[in-house]
Amino acid sequence: MSEDLVIGVDGLARPFWASTNAMLRDYYDSEWGMPVTGEQALFERLCLEGFQSGLSWSTILAKRENFRAAFCDFDPQLVAGFTEHDYQRLMSNPGIVRNKLKIRATINNAQATLDLRKSGGLSEFIWSFKPDSTPEPTTYTEIPTQSIESKALANALKKRGFKFVGPTTMFALMEAVGIVDTHLVGSHRRGSSGIWTA
């Protein structure tokens, strides 16, 4: 077994990052890498990955409920209608990441999500970039940060008007929603999505 895996008190193998505190462990055990296909749920993940850029995921996860409250549970129909008053409200909200470019991007991306409804929708669009195979990392160093598909997805989203959707951010999204499986070989979560085999 990889030295990058830690055996918990429950006897289950997890990567080190998912063994450092209960919040990350619960997220790893129940959410990360599981298929997400609904428009609103995918929009939320897309936005939060954008906010995470340059920050730790634990920072975003700890503020997730605040983000949900601030952005109307990431309902793209509602967020697309945000006004300058809403922007100022968000910029003065200490419970979220107050980055003006990321907040503007989230409002912008809500409108872009609505526009995608004319051609199949956000879920169909993002999942169309699922690769034919997934990485099989045994150590952290073997986990890629980008892929041909994440670069293509980033470019395609940008052409559709999305912002803060670079190839590294999109690869993180693809990992989080089950499009690729980068659970370390030996982790108790490897292959748990039902999309990829262990």
C-alpha positions, 0 to 999 in steps of 0.5 A: 500500500502507498505511503500516501495512504493512511489507515484510519481508526476505522481500518479504512485507507484514505489519502493523507489530506482526507485523514487530517480532520473530520470535515475533510474525512466526511467529504472524502467518504461521502461526496468527493468523486461521486457522480454529480449530474444535476444542473444546480449541483454541477453549477455549485461545484463549478463555482466553488472550484473557481473560488478555490483557485489559489486557496485550499479546498478546506477553506472553501468547504468550511464556508460552503454553507455560507456560499449556499446562503449567499448565492441562493443555493446556487440556483443559476436562474436566481444568480443570473438575476443578481444586481449591482446591489447583490454584488455589493452585498456579497463583497461585504459578506465575511462568510464567503471568499470576497474576491471581486473577480470570482464573485463577478464570474459566478454571476456571469457563469449563471447566465452562461449556464442558462444559455447552455440550456438551449443546447442540452444544458450544463450537465450534458456539456460537462459530461461530454468531456469524460475520457475513455480511461481514468488515472490509476495513481498509487502516489500523490505524485502520480495524480495529474493536475490537468488532462487533455479533456480538462483543457478541452473542457476549459476552452469549450466553456470559455467559448460559451462565456464562462470565467474562472474555468482554467484546465487545472480548475476543470480537472479538479471539477472532473475529479470532484464530480466523478468524471475521472477517478483519482482516488489512490489505488488502495483507498477504500473509495477507489471505484466507488463512483460506479463510473470506473472500476477499482 
